[in-house]
């Protein structure tokens, strides 16, 4: 059962990392992105775990299209760093990947060496690899 759960989470992560590539095709031009971002920030601060997860999923899908303020990035990093729930940490990592904030990327590069979870460390290295400047 645990291997099935791990497999399902891995599939979700693969599609989660690919979703931002296609997200622009699905956001209607009539959406007020400023209000959408404000709503996501409020949801991210919720006491309800399901609401926070939903906000993180929206950041995964649309983070590259939104102006995400630094305070929100800090909150997502806090979830990545402090959550006891590894799938929640991976979801926060996926959101950070989509947002592609330079401060968060630097944080991930510094923290990956001391990461205790092999799974989180591996996925963090994947995200760092996605956002490394290409050598010319």
Residue pairs with C-beta under 8 A, 6 or more apart in sequence:
9 87
9 90
13 90
13 94
13 123
16 60
16 91
16 94
17 94
17 97
17 126
17 130
19 60
19 61
19 98
20 60
20 61
20 62
20 63
20 64
20 97
20 98
23 61
23 62
23 64
23 65
24 65
27 62
27 65
33 65
33 66
33 67
34 67
36 62
36 66
37 66
37 67
37 68
37 69
37 72
40 55
40 58
40 59
40 66
40 72
41 55
41 69
41 71
41 72
41 75
43 51
43 52
43 54
43 55
43 58
44 52
44 55
44 56
44 59
44 72
44 75
44 76
45 75
46 52
46 55
49 88
52 79
53 88
53 91
56 76
56 79
56 88
56 91
56 92
56 94
56 95
57 91
59 66
59 68
59 76
59 95
59 98
59 99
60 91
60 94
60 95
60 97
60 98
61 98
62 98
63 95
63 98
63 99
63 100
64 98
64 99
64 100
66 99
68 99
68 101
70 101
70 103
73 96
73 99
73 101
73 103
73 104
76 92
76 95
76 96
76 99
76 104
77 92
77 96
77 104
77 107
79 88
79 89
79 92
80 89
80 92
80 93
80 96
81 111
83 89
83 92
86 117
86 119
86 120
89 117
89 120
90 119
90 120
90 123
93 108
93 120
93 123
93 124
93 127
94 127
96 104
96 105
96 108
96 127
97 127
97 130
97 131
100 131
105 128
105 131
108 124
108 127
108 128
109 128
111 124
112 121
112 124
112 125
112 128
115 121
115 124
